[in-house]
Amino acid sequence: RTFEESECRELALAFVDCDSYRGTKYLIDKIFRDRLVAGGIMIFEDYGHAGLLGNRIAVHEAFSSIPNAFCFFSHFSGSYFVCKTD
């Protein structure tokens, strides 16, 4: 609800800290295509957390078919980074 009520239209950085599939999928759908600028980055903080597999599934479902996304998993931090290339 907070995201929908915000006046933010363009984002260069989105730090996603959702523990669930539904929340992660919602933010990917709302941010990546329409609000994230070219060169913008989404960081998924809970991607590497073993107990939060819904987050990982939502990320894989979304970005496996998006051609303008450069993806990187940091084994050190457990975070997943996605850069919008155009």
C-alpha positions in Angstrom: 0.0 0.0 0.0 2.8 2.4 0.8 4.5 1.9 -2.6 1.2 2.6 -4.4 0.7 5.8 -2.5 4.2 7.2 -3.1 4.8 9.9 -5.7 8.1 8.2 -6.8 8.0 7.6 -10.5 11.6 6.9 -11.5 14.1 4.8 -9.5 17.8 4.3 -10.0 18.1 1.9 -7.0 15.6 -0.4 -5.4 16.6 -2.4 -2.3 14.1 -5.1 -1.9 13.9 -6.7 1.5 10.9 -9.0 1.2 10.6 -12.4 2.9 7.9 -13.8 0.6 7.3 -14.8 -2.9 4.2 -12.5 -3.2 5.9 -9.4 -1.9 9.0 -9.9 -4.1 7.0 -10.6 -7.2 4.8 -7.6 -6.6 7.8 -5.2 -6.4 9.5 -6.7 -9.4 6.3 -6.2 -11.4 5.8 -2.7 -10.2 9.4 -1.5 -10.4 11.5 -3.1 -13.1 9.7 -2.5 -16.3 8.0 0.9 -15.6 9.9 2.7 -12.9 13.5 1.5 -12.9 15.6 3.7 -15.2 18.2 2.2 -17.7 21.3 1.5 -15.7 19.2 1.2 -12.5 19.8 -1.6 -10.0 17.5 -3.8 -8.0 19.0 -5.6 -5.0 17.3 -8.6 -3.5 18.6 -8.8 0.1 16.9 -12.1 1.1 17.8 -14.1 -2.1 20.5 -16.2 -0.4 18.6 -16.9 2.8 17.9 -20.6 3.0 14.6 -20.2 4.8 13.1 -17.7 2.3 13.0 -19.6 -0.9 9.9 -17.8 -2.1 12.0 -14.7 -2.7 14.5 -16.7 -4.8 11.7 -18.3 -6.8 10.1 -15.0 -7.6 13.4 -13.5 -8.8 14.1 -16.5 -11.0 10.6 -16.5 -12.5 10.8 -12.8 -13.3 14.3 -12.5 -14.7 14.8 -15.7 -16.5 12.7 -14.3 -19.4 13.7 -10.6 -19.3 16.4 -9.9 -21.9 17.4 -6.4 -20.6 18.5 -7.6 -17.2 22.1 -8.3 -16.2 22.0 -10.5 -13.1 24.6 -11.3 -10.5 24.5 -13.3 -7.3 27.0 -12.4 -4.5 28.0 -15.5 -2.6 29.6 -13.2 0.0 26.5 -11.2 0.9 23.8 -13.6 -0.3 22.2 -10.7 -2.2 21.1 -10.9 -5.8 21.7 -7.8 -8.1 19.8 -7.0 -11.3 20.9 -4.1 -13.5 18.4 -2.9 -16.2 20.5 -2.6 -19.3 18.1 -0.5 -21.4 
